[in-house]
Amino acid sequence: MTVGPWQIVIVLVILVVLFGGPRLSKVGRGGGRRLRRTKESLVDAGRGFKDELLQGEGDEDQVAQPVERRDDTAQA
């Protein structure tokens, strides 16, 4: 099922009738801001991840040591 130009026009007319012109522009502006913030946070997270990977490249000789766990509940 494809969306034709008439379906888009009908949806836009219904939105304008329900929300009004000024309110609809505020809703669109807010949605754009949310999308921009989401994109920026994803890009920042990707940069941080990439930086951590690049910092760890020189650590091939270091091997993670296992953590010794003590089971205190068995001393009953």
C-alpha positions as CSV (number, residue, x, y, z in Angstrom):
1,M,0.0,0.0,0.0
2,T,1.5,3.3,-1.1
3,V,0.7,6.7,0.3
4,G,-0.4,9.0,-2.5
5,P,-0.4,12.8,-2.5
6,W,-4.2,13.0,-1.7
7,Q,-3.8,11.0,1.5
8,I,-1.0,13.4,2.6
9,V,-3.1,16.4,1.8
10,I,-6.1,15.0,3.8
11,V,-3.9,14.2,6.8
12,L,-2.4,17.7,6.7
13,V,-5.9,19.3,6.5
14,I,-7.1,17.2,9.5
15,L,-4.0,18.2,11.5
16,V,-4.5,21.9,10.7
17,V,-8.2,21.7,11.8
18,L,-7.4,19.8,15.0
19,F,-4.3,21.8,16.2
20,G,-4.5,25.1,14.2
21,G,-1.7,26.7,12.3
22,P,0.4,28.2,15.1
23,R,0.1,25.2,17.3
24,L,1.0,22.9,14.5
25,S,4.2,24.9,13.8
26,K,5.2,24.6,17.5
27,V,4.6,20.9,17.4
28,G,6.8,20.5,14.3
29,R,9.5,22.7,15.7
30,G,9.6,20.7,19.0
31,G,9.8,17.4,17.0
32,G,12.7,18.8,15.0
33,R,14.5,19.8,18.2
34,R,14.0,16.4,19.7
35,L,15.4,14.7,16.6
36,R,18.4,17.0,16.5
37,R,19.2,16.3,20.2
38,T,18.9,12.6,19.6
39,K,21.2,12.7,16.7
40,E,23.8,14.8,18.6
41,S,23.7,12.4,21.5
42,L,24.2,9.4,19.2
43,V,27.2,11.1,17.5
44,D,28.7,12.1,20.9
45,A,28.3,8.5,22.2
46,G,30.0,7.2,19.0
47,R,32.9,9.6,19.4
48,G,33.3,8.5,23.0
49,F,33.3,4.9,22.1
50,K,35.8,5.4,19.3
51,D,38.1,7.4,21.6
52,E,38.0,4.6,24.1
53,L,38.9,2.1,21.5
54,L,41.8,4.2,20.2
55,Q,43.1,4.7,23.7
56,G,43.1,1.0,24.4
57,E,45.1,0.0,21.2
58,G,48.5,0.3,23.0
59,D,47.4,-2.1,25.8
60,E,47.8,-5.5,24.0
61,D,50.4,-6.7,26.6
62,Q,48.0,-6.0,29.5
63,V,45.6,-8.9,30.2
64,A,42.6,-8.5,32.4
65,Q,43.0,-10.3,35.7
66,P,40.1,-12.4,37.0
67,V,38.4,-10.9,40.1
68,E,38.6,-13.1,43.2
69,R,35.2,-13.6,44.7
70,R,34.5,-14.5,48.3
71,D,31.4,-16.3,49.2
72,D,30.5,-15.0,52.7
73,T,27.2,-16.9,52.9
74,A,28.9,-20.3,53.1
75,Q,30.3,-19.6,56.6
76,A,27.3,-20.6,58.5
